[in-house]
Amino acid sequence: MQTIQRHISPATQPALSGAASARFRALHQRLGTGKPTSPATIYMKVIAPGLMTALLWSQIGIGLPGAVALTLLAILALFSARRVLDGVALPGTWAREAGFGERIWLNRLLVPIPVELNSRLTALYLVFWTGVLTALIGGLMGNLVLSLTGLLVAYTAQLVCFQKLADLYRVMRNRDPLYRFWTAAPVNDNKRTGKKAGTAGAPGA
């Protein structure tokens, strides 16, 4: 007589519930952490507000539709340039650390960050985008005061934000294995293996 055995999922067993929970968290961490923001992206963020505002002001000579079209083309060009430059080692330690800090800030729901830094960065991002929006509206309206004020607010907030992002990276880089290995240089063992093999096979060795 054949008996019927019930197969219980390991995830539902009390002894394995903690392990299953840990695996679930690790999976979601891998999905959410992603790559750090590249220095090229940081540089593009510096260029974009002033460039777009200036192009919107070109409506004085080419009209509003032409200025808007030119601005959209510039945005596409910036995205394309960022993709090309992502693999290039650009100068500027501040840009690299700010990029690391931005990714850490985006990961804050998975890897908690200091509350004070989180509050400051959230406020700075809001101020930055408010300034950018004001500058662009000034460009659309042909209002010089709005454009200059918006750019001043945006770039001031951006400068402070980059400093805080770099501070966040320095605080958090040793608190999670992923952040610790961002700056680790890969070691190629092929050359060492080749040298050892060549030495072992040499005459008189």
C-alpha positions in Angstrom: 0.0 0.0 0.0 1.5 3.3 -1.1 1.4 6.1 1.4 0.9 9.7 0.5 3.6 12.1 1.7 3.0 15.8 2.1 5.8 18.1 0.9 6.1 21.2 2.9 7.8 24.2 1.4 11.1 25.0 3.2 10.1 28.7 3.3 7.0 27.7 5.5 9.0 25.7 8.0 9.7 27.6 11.2 13.3 26.6 11.3 14.0 28.1 7.9 11.7 31.1 8.0 14.6 33.3 9.1 16.9 32.1 6.3 14.1 32.6 3.8 13.5 36.1 5.0 17.3 36.8 4.7 17.4 35.5 1.1 14.3 37.6 0.3 16.0 40.7 1.6 19.3 40.0 -0.1 17.4 39.5 -3.5 15.7 42.8 -3.1 18.9 44.5 -2.1 20.6 43.3 -5.3 17.6 44.5 -7.4 17.5 47.9 -5.7 21.1 48.9 -5.2 22.2 49.2 -8.8 25.4 50.9 -10.0 26.6 54.2 -8.5 26.0 57.3 -10.5 28.9 57.9 -12.9 31.0 61.1 -12.8 29.8 61.8 -16.4 26.2 62.0 -15.1 27.3 64.4 -12.3 29.0 66.7 -14.8 25.9 66.6 -17.1 23.8 67.6 -14.1 26.0 70.6 -13.6 25.8 71.6 -17.3 22.1 71.0 -17.9 20.3 73.8 -16.0 22.4 76.6 -17.5 22.4 75.1 -21.0 18.7 74.6 -21.1 17.9 78.0 -19.8 20.3 79.6 -22.3 18.7 77.7 -25.2 15.2 78.8 -24.1 16.4 82.4 -24.2 17.2 81.8 -27.9 13.5 82.4 -28.5 14.4 86.0 -28.9 16.1 85.2 -32.2 14.4 82.0 -33.5 11.0 82.1 -31.8 9.6 80.0 -29.0 8.9 76.8 -31.0 12.5 76.7 -32.3 13.9 77.4 -28.8 11.9 74.5 -27.3 12.9 72.2 -30.1 16.6 73.2 -29.6 16.3 72.5 -25.9 14.9 69.1 -26.5 17.7 68.3 -28.9 20.2 69.4 -26.3 18.6 67.1 -23.7 19.0 64.2 -26.1 22.6 65.2 -26.8 23.4 65.3 -23.0 22.0 61.8 -22.6 24.0 60.5 -25.5 27.2 62.2 -24.3 26.6 60.7 -20.8 26.4 57.2 -22.3 29.6 57.7 -24.3 31.5 59.1 -21.3 30.3 56.6 -18.7 33.2 54.3 -19.6 35.8 57.1 -19.6 37.8 57.9 -16.4 36.9 61.5 -15.9 38.9 63.7 -13.5 37.4 64.9 -10.2 37.3 62.9 -7.0 34.4 65.0 -5.9 32.3 63.8 -8.8 33.0 60.2 -8.1 32.2 60.5 -4.4 29.0 62.5 -5.1 27.9 59.8 -7.5 28.5 57.1 -4.9 26.6 59.2 -2.4 23.7 59.7 -4.7 23.3 55.9 -5.2 23.5 55.4 -1.4 20.8 58.0 -1.0 18.6 56.2 -3.6 19.2 53.0 -1.7 18.0 54.4 1.6 14.9 52.3 1.8 17.1 49.1 1.6 20.1 50.3 3.5 19.1 53.0 6.0 21.2 56.2 6.2 21.6 58.8 8.9 18.3 60.7 9.4 19.9 64.1 9.5 21.7 63.6 6.2 18.6 62.2 4.6 16.5 65.2 5.6 19.1 67.7 4.3 19.6 65.9 1.0 15.8 65.7 0.4 15.5 69.5 1.1 18.4 70.3 -1.2 17.0 68.2 -4.1 13.7 70.0 -3.7 15.4 73.4 -3.7 17.5 72.5 -6.7 14.5 71.4 -8.8 12.6 74.5 -7.7 15.5 76.7 -8.9 15.7 74.8 -12.2 12.0 75.1 -12.8 12.1 78.9 -12.0 15.0 79.4 -14.4 13.3 77.5 -17.2 10.0 79.5 -16.7 12.1 82.7 -16.8 13.6 81.5 -20.1 10.1 80.7 -21.5 8.7 84.1 -20.4 11.8 86.1 -21.4 12.2 87.2 -17.7 15.9 87.7 -16.9 15.3 88.2 -13.2 13.5 84.8 -12.9 16.2 83.0 -14.9 19.1 84.4 -13.0 17.5 83.9 -9.6 16.5 80.4 -10.5 20.0 79.5 -11.7 21.6 81.0 -8.6 19.3 79.0 -6.3 19.7 75.8 -8.3 23.5 75.9 -8.5 23.9 76.9 -4.8 21.7 74.0 -3.8 23.5 71.6 -6.2 26.9 72.6 -4.9 25.9 72.0 -1.3 24.1 68.8 -2.3 27.2 67.3 -3.9 29.2 68.0 -0.7 26.5 66.3 1.4 26.4 63.3 -1.0 30.2 63.0 -0.7 29.9 63.1 3.1 27.2 60.5 3.0 29.5 58.2 1.0 32.3 58.6 3.5 29.9 57.8 6.4 28.3 54.8 4.7 31.1 53.2 2.6 32.1 50.8 5.4 28.5 49.9 6.5 27.6 47.7 3.6 29.7 45.3 1.6 28.5 46.7 -1.8 29.7 50.2 -0.9 33.0 48.9 0.3 33.9 47.2 -3.0 32.9 50.1 -5.3 36.4 51.4 -5.2 38.1 48.0 -5.2 40.4 47.6 -8.2 40.0 44.2 -10.0 43.1 42.0 -9.9 43.9 39.9 -13.0 45.5 36.7 -12.0 46.0 35.5 -15.6 49.4 37.2 -15.9 50.6 35.8 -12.6 49.4 32.3 -13.6 51.2 32.6 -16.9 54.4 33.7 -15.3 54.3 30.8 -12.9 53.6 28.3 -15.7 56.4 29.8 -17.7 58.9 29.6 -14.8 57.9 26.0 -14.1 58.4 24.9 -17.7 61.7 26.7 -18.2 64.8 24.5 -18.7 66.8 23.9 -15.6 63.9 25.0 -13.4 
